[in-house]
Amino acid sequence: MHLELRHLRTVHAIHAQGGLARAAEVLNITQSALSHQVKALEEQAGLELFVRRTKPMRLSAAGIRLLRLAEQVLPLVAATEAEFKGVEAGRIGRLHIAMECHACFDWLLPVLDIFRRAWPDVDVDIRQRLAFGALPALVREEVDLVISSDPEDLPGITFQPLFDYAPTLMVSAGHPLVAKGYADPDDLAGETLIHYPMDRGRLDVFSQFLTPAGVEPLRARTVELTAVAVMLVSSGRGVAVMPDWVLRRESANPELALLPLGPQGIRRRLYAAVRQDDLSQPYMAHVLRLSRTEPLRMLRGSAA
């Protein structure tokens, strides 16, 4: 027996409307065409599906089994069709994010909290395990957006600028560098450098400051949490370099001092890498807009 969706819709409509005439109107076909369709379906099944001797028409035992199938399948089909329309209209989609920036959680989570309220049908996720291979994962379509400060020339990938930031040195209030007012690379040669567990090439303190100068810190210590780094630095157990948006909340901490890297400081730009084809999605445009504005509000200390 070869069943099609139109067969299920026919059985369901005749049962719901109680006869061929009204069912034909609902299905937008002629009564004659509907009658022929029912006859052909019964010939395929080799069974009578409707008891025609009654008014309204009544389903036979075989027809009831087909109706049960229709009641299971047709709502699923309708839901899928609605999802397709939502995808076409840009209301439904996927936004899986990877980051080459450990501290970005501080501003990204508030951004996503605002975003999910506007786009409840977009599947949002942060793929932490892909931090070390975020851009290749974007090319393979395993993720849809990558936060990075190191743009690369990749086919089909565009790097959208988000905002500028300053990698900033955090030291204890009594540290000798406080009197100097800034740090040179050599100043960190005798220090324990506390940093996030990222590849050195993705850490500004190495890629933009120490490595170009050929300087190595005396020791390196990794921590997962910013709060732990703050405690260690406050107690004089090391120094740390973090983005200024992370350290803004510590600017009034009497146990800490925040210093620029070099007399002029260092400026970096954060980007959102996305596939070129995804830029036309309305929800992608919205999350990019939020990612440009909300971190700056946090940095200025204004309400999000």
C-alpha positions in Angstrom: 0.0 0.0 0.0 1.4 3.3 -1.1 0.4 6.1 1.4 0.8 9.8 0.7 0.2 12.8 2.8 -2.9 13.7 0.7 -4.4 10.3 1.7 -4.0 11.1 5.4 -5.4 14.6 4.9 -8.4 13.1 3.0 -9.2 10.6 5.7 -8.9 13.2 8.4 -11.0 15.8 6.6 -13.8 13.4 5.8 -13.9 12.2 9.4 -13.8 15.8 10.8 -16.4 17.1 8.3 -18.8 14.1 8.3 -19.0 13.7 4.5 -17.4 14.2 1.1 -19.0 17.5 0.2 -17.8 19.5 3.2 -14.4 17.7 3.2 -13.9 18.6 -0.5 -14.4 22.3 0.4 -11.9 22.1 3.2 -9.4 20.4 0.9 -10.1 22.7 -2.0 -10.8 20.0 -4.5 -14.0 18.9 -6.2 -16.3 16.3 -4.6 -15.8 14.1 -7.6 -12.0 14.2 -7.4 -12.2 13.4 -3.6 -14.5 10.5 -4.2 -12.1 9.0 -6.8 -9.2 9.5 -4.4 -11.0 7.6 -1.7 -12.0 4.8 -4.1 -8.4 4.5 -5.3 -7.1 4.4 -1.7 -9.6 1.6 -0.8 -8.5 -0.4 -3.9 -4.9 -0.1 -2.7 -5.8 -1.2 0.8 -8.1 -3.9 -0.4 -10.5 -2.8 2.4 -13.4 -0.4 2.9 -12.3 2.6 4.8 -15.7 4.3 5.2 -19.1 3.0 5.9 -21.2 4.8 3.4 -24.6 3.5 4.5 -24.6 6.0 7.4 -24.9 9.7 7.6 -22.6 11.2 8.5 -20.1 8.9 6.8 -18.4 6.7 9.4 -15.0 5.2 9.4 -14.6 1.4 9.2 -12.2 -0.4 11.5 -9.5 -0.1 8.9 -10.3 3.6 8.4 -10.0 4.3 12.1 -6.4 2.8 12.0 -5.6 5.2 9.2 -7.1 8.1 11.1 -4.9 7.4 14.1 -1.9 7.5 11.8 -3.1 10.8 10.3 -3.5 12.3 13.8 0.1 11.4 14.6 1.7 12.4 11.3 -0.2 15.5 10.2 0.6 17.7 13.3 4.3 16.8 12.8 4.2 17.8 9.2 2.4 21.0 10.0 5.0 21.9 12.7 7.8 21.2 10.3 6.2 23.4 7.6 5.9 26.2 10.2 9.6 25.8 11.1 10.6 26.0 7.4 8.6 29.2 7.1 10.3 30.5 10.2 13.7 29.7 8.8 12.8 31.4 5.5 11.6 34.5 7.4 14.8 34.5 9.5 13.0 33.9 12.8 14.5 30.4 13.4 18.1 29.4 13.2 21.2 28.4 15.0 23.8 30.5 16.8 26.6 28.3 18.2 29.5 30.4 19.4 33.2 29.6 20.0 35.7 32.0 21.5 39.4 32.6 21.3 39.0 34.9 24.2 38.6 33.4 27.7 37.5 36.7 29.3 34.8 37.3 26.8 32.3 35.5 28.9 32.1 38.7 31.0 30.3 40.6 28.2 29.0 37.8 26.0 26.6 36.2 28.5 24.7 39.5 29.1 24.6 40.0 25.3 23.1 36.6 24.8 20.6 37.1 27.6 19.2 40.1 25.7 19.4 38.3 22.4 17.4 35.2 23.5 14.5 37.3 24.5 14.2 38.9 21.1 14.9 35.6 19.2 13.4 32.7 21.3 13.4 30.3 18.3 17.1 30.6 17.6 19.2 27.8 19.2 22.0 29.5 21.2 25.0 27.6 22.5 28.6 28.3 23.5 31.0 25.6 22.4 33.8 25.8 24.9 35.7 22.7 23.8 36.4 24.4 20.4 38.3 27.3 21.9 41.6 26.0 20.4 40.2 25.3 17.0 37.4 27.9 16.7 38.1 29.3 13.2 38.5 25.9 11.5 35.2 24.9 13.3 33.6 27.9 11.7 34.7 26.9 8.3 33.4 23.4 8.9 30.1 24.9 10.0 30.3 23.4 13.4 29.8 26.8 14.9 28.3 30.0 13.5 30.2 32.8 15.2 33.7 33.1 16.6 35.0 35.8 18.9 38.6 36.6 18.0 41.1 39.4 18.1 43.3 37.8 15.3 41.6 38.0 11.9 42.7 35.6 9.3 42.2 35.3 5.5 39.7 32.4 5.3 37.5 31.6 2.3 33.9 32.5 2.9 34.6 34.0 6.3 34.2 37.7 7.2 35.6 39.4 10.3 33.1 42.0 11.7 34.7 44.6 14.0 33.1 44.8 17.4 35.0 47.2 19.7 38.5 48.2 20.8 40.0 47.4 24.1 43.2 47.9 26.1 45.1 44.9 27.6 45.9 46.2 31.1 48.4 45.1 33.7 47.0 44.4 37.1 49.5 44.5 40.0 49.2 44.8 43.8 48.9 48.3 45.2 52.3 48.2 46.7 54.1 47.0 43.6 57.2 49.0 42.5 55.7 49.5 39.0 52.9 51.7 40.5 55.4 54.6 40.9 56.6 54.2 37.3 53.0 54.3 36.0 53.3 51.7 33.2 55.2 48.5 32.4 57.8 47.7 29.8 58.3 44.1 28.7 61.5 43.7 30.8 59.6 44.7 33.9 57.8 41.3 33.7 60.9 39.2 33.4 61.1 38.7 37.1 57.4 38.3 37.7 55.0 35.4 38.1 52.5 36.0 35.3 49.0 34.8 36.0 46.9 34.2 32.9 43.9 32.3 31.5 44.5 28.7 30.2 44.8 29.7 26.5 47.4 29.2 23.9 50.1 31.8 24.2 49.4 33.0 20.7 45.9 34.0 21.8 47.0 35.9 24.9 47.7 39.6 24.3 50.4 39.8 26.9 52.5 37.3 25.0 51.6 38.0 21.3 51.6 41.8 21.6 54.0 42.6 24.4 56.5 39.9 25.7 57.2 37.7 22.7 58.0 40.6 20.2 60.5 41.8 22.8 62.0 38.4 23.4 61.0 38.4 27.1 59.8 35.5 29.2 58.2 35.9 32.6 60.0 34.2 35.5 57.0 31.9 36.0 53.6 31.4 34.5 50.5 30.3 36.4 47.1 29.6 34.8 43.8 30.2 36.4 40.3 29.6 35.1 38.5 32.4 37.0 39.1 36.2 37.0 38.2 36.3 40.6 41.0 33.9 41.5 43.5 36.0 39.5 42.4 39.1 41.4 42.9 37.4 44.7 46.4 36.2 43.8 47.5 39.6 42.5 46.0 41.4 45.5 48.1 39.2 47.8 51.3 39.9 45.8 51.6 36.4 44.3 51.9 37.6 40.7 50.7 40.0 38.1 48.1 39.6 35.4 47.2 41.2 32.0 43.5 41.3 31.2 41.2 43.4 28.9 40.1 46.7 30.4 36.5 45.7 30.3 37.3 42.8 32.7 39.2 45.1 35.1 36.8 48.0 35.1 35.1 46.6 38.2 38.5 46.5 40.0 39.3 50.2 39.3 38.2 51.2 42.8 39.9 48.2 44.6 42.4 49.7 47.0 44.5 46.5 46.9 45.2 46.8 43.2 46.7 49.1 40.6 46.0 49.0 36.9 48.7 50.0 34.5 49.1 50.3 30.7 51.5 48.1 28.8 54.1 50.5 27.6 54.0 54.3 28.0 51.3 54.7 25.4 49.4 51.5 26.2 48.3 48.9 23.6 45.0 48.9 21.8 43.4 45.8 20.3 40.3 45.2 18.4 37.8 42.3 18.9 36.1 40.8 16.0 33.2 38.5 15.3 34.0 36.0 12.6 31.0 34.7 10.7 30.3 33.0 7.4 29.6 35.5 4.7 26.4 33.8 3.7 25.0 34.2 7.3 25.3 38.0 7.4 21.9 38.3 5.7 20.2 36.5 8.6 18.3 39.1 10.7 19.2 37.4 14.0 22.9 37.5 13.1 22.7 41.2 12.4 21.1 41.7 15.8 23.6 39.7 17.8 26.4 41.6 16.1 24.8 44.9 16.9 24.4 43.9 20.6 28.0 42.7 20.7 29.2 46.2 19.6 27.1 48.2 22.0 26.6 46.2 25.2 30.3 45.7 26.1 30.9 49.4 25.7 28.1 50.2 28.1 29.7 47.8 30.6 33.1 49.4 30.1 31.6 52.8 30.8 29.8 51.5 33.8 26.3 52.3 32.5 23.3 50.0 32.8 22.9 47.4 30.1 
